[in-house]
Amino acid sequence: MELALLLVSMAAVVLAATAVSERLRFPAPLLLIVVGAAASYVPGVPTIHLESEVVLLGLLPPLLYAAAIQTSLVDFNANRGSILRLSVVLVVLTALTVGAVVQWLVPGIGWAAAIAIGAVVAPPDAVAATAVARKIGLPRRVVTILEGESLLNDATALVALRTATAALYGGVAMTEVGVDFLRAAGGGVAIGIGFFLLVAWLRTRVTDPLMDTAISFLTPFAAFVAAEEVHASGVISVVVAGLLLGHKAPIIQSAQSRITERITWRTVAFILENTVFLLIGLQLDWILADVADSTLSPGHIALVCGATLATVIVVRLAWVFLTWLFRSMRPDPLPASWTFLIGWAGMRGVVTLAAAFVIPDDAPHREVLLLVAFTVVAGTLFLQGLTLPLLTRLLDVPAPDPAEDALARAALLQQAADAGLAKLEELEYDDHHGVSDQIRSRLDQRSFAAWEQLATAEDEETPSELYARIRGEMIDAERAKVLLVRDKGKVPSDVVSQVLGMLDIEESMLDAGTDAPERVRIGSLSLAGGRQCDDLEAYPAIETVADPSCARCLADGTRWVSLRQCLACGHVGCCDSSVGKHATAHFHETLHPVMQSAEPDESWRWCYVHNLTG
C-alpha cells in the first residue's frame, strides 16, 4: 500500500504541477524539479534512491521509443552529419575535457573516475531537449538535430562510461575501447533492424488495434534487453527500431492502429517525461547528506561542481561553432543564430543522473561525483532552459510559420485528392446510385477546408468553419439521444459503444479540420523556394490589385470566401470554396495556368496544370 500510495501521489503531483506551469507559463520540467527538491525535505516523504537499473531499463527504452517513432527518418537522414558529430564526437570530447578538469581539481581521484563522470555529464537528454525546444517553437531543422542527437548520444556516453568503469579495476587498451564501441554500435543497429523486421511482419498480420498497441509496448523493452544481453547498445537498437517502424507505419499498420498507438504513446511519454523531472528533484536531500561526509571542503566541492557545469557548456558552444565555421561554405548552411541555439540547448536530464549511479560505490569521491551530476542536470535545465526562450526572441529566430504549414498542407491534400480522383477514373464499376458524386463531394469538402485556413479575413466564418460548427451541434444532439436510449437499457451496450465511437471519430475529424485557424491567419505568406514547374517559373509573384473583388460574384449576388488573381491577364475570381468557383472557371475558359492569392499579405501561387504551389 505504501508503494501504491507513493506512485499515486507522484502522478497527482505531476498532473497538478503541469497544470500550474501552463497557467504560470513556466516550463513544467523546471517546476517539477523545484517541487521534487522541496518535497524531499518534507517530513513523511520517503527518501527515493533512483537506481540506475530502473532508469536505464524501465524509463529510458519507452522514452526513446516514443521520441523515435515520432521523428522523421527523412529529416533525420538529411541532418545525419550534424547529428553524428554531436552525438558521437562531441560526447567523447566532452567526456575527456570534463575528465581533465575533474582530475586537475580533485586530488587523488584518478583518470578513470574523472573520465567516468565526464561520460556521465556528456550527453544532453532527449526528454529535456524535446520538452523545451518544441515548447518555445524552435525551427524544425534545429529541433530535428537536437532530437536526433539526444536519441543517439546516450549510447556513446554509456559505452564510454562502461570503459571508464572497467578501467577503475585495471588497464584498458585503446583497441578494446574501439572494439567495444564498434560492437555496441554495430550490434545495436543490427538488432534494431531485426526487431523492425519482426514487428513489421507481425503488424501485417495483426489487425486488432489493441494487439498492435500491445506489440508496440513490448518492442522497446525487448529490443533493449536483447541488445544489452549480447553487449550491444540497447539505446541504438531501440532508436533504430523506432525510427524504422515510425517511418513504415502508414504501410504496415491499419489506420485505427496508428491512431491508437499515437495517442497511447503520447500519454505514456507525457507521464514518464514529467515523472522523470520530479524524480530528479527528489534526489537532492540524500545526495547532499552523503556529500556532508566528504573529505573535501564545501568550497572545494562547489568549485568542482561549478567548473564541471561551465566546462560542459563551453565545450559544447565551442564545438558547434567550430563545426559551423568549417561547414559555412557548404550549400544550405545553418545560420549562426541557429547554431548558437543548438549549442545553448544542451540540457541534461535523468540519464545523466542515472548513469552516475553506475559508478562503483568504492570509486574515489563518489558522493562528490553524484553531486556533480546533479549540479550539471539542474544547472543546465535552469540556466539554459530558462534563458533559451529569451535568446530565441533576441536572436529573432523564426518559429515554424502556421500559415506556411497551412499552405503546404492544403497543397499536399490537393495533390492527394487529385491522385485519388485519377484512380477513380481508372476503376470500372456500375454507379447507379451516384456514389462517385458523393466521393467527389467529400474530397472537395476536405480540400476546400484546407485552403480556407489560408483566408486572412478576420471575423468571417468560412464555409468549412460554419459546417464544423453546425455539424458539431448536431453531433451533440445525436450523442444526447444515444445516451438517453442507453439509459433505458433496451439496446445492447456493445451497439451503443459502437455508435458513440462513430460519433467521436466524426467529431475528432471536425476538430482536426478546424485546428486553430486564428494562428494560421496571423502569418504572412510570402514564400521562396519549393518545388517549381515551367509555368510557375514563367509567372513570378506580383503585387496584386488593391481592393480586389470578384465581378461575377457581384453580378450573381453571391459572396466569395477568398480571391485569386490570374497572372496571365489579371482577372480576379473567387476560390473553389466560394459558390461560383470563378477562379477555376476562368482557368477552364482561358487555360491560363497560374493564379496568385489576392488576399492581403499573401503571395503564394498555384499552378492548375501541375498542381504545385509556388
ABEGO torsion letter per residue (X at the ends): XAAAAAAAAAAAAAAAAAAAAAAAGBBAAAAAAAAAAAAAABBGBBBBBBBAAAAAAAAAAAAAAAAAAABBAAAAAAAAAAAAAAAAAAAAAAAAAAAAAAAAABBGAEAAAAAAAAAAAABBBAAAAAAAAAAAGBBAAAAAAAAAAAAAAAAAAAAAAAAAAAAAAEBBBAAAAAAAAAAAAAAAAAAAAAAAAAAAAAAAABABAAAAAAAAAAAAAAAAAAAAAAGBBAAAAAAAAAAAAAAAAAAABBAAAAAAAAAAAAAAAAAAAAAAAAAAAAAAAAAAAAAAABABBAAAAAAAAAAAAAAAAAAAAAAAAAAAAAAAABBGBBBAAAAAAAAAAABBBAAAAAAAAABBAABBGAAAAAAAAAAAAAAAAAAAAAAAAAAAAAAGBBBBBAAAAAAAAAAAAAAAAAAAAAAAAABBBBBAAGAAAAAAAAAAAAAAAAAAAABABBGBBBAAAAAAAAAAAAAAAAAAAAAAAAAAGABBAAAAAAAAAAAAAAAAAAAAAABGAAAAAABBBBBBEEBBBAAAAABBBBBBBBGBBBAAAAAAGBBBABBBBBAAAGBBBBBAABAAGAAAAAAAAAGBABBBBABBGBABBBBAAAGBBX
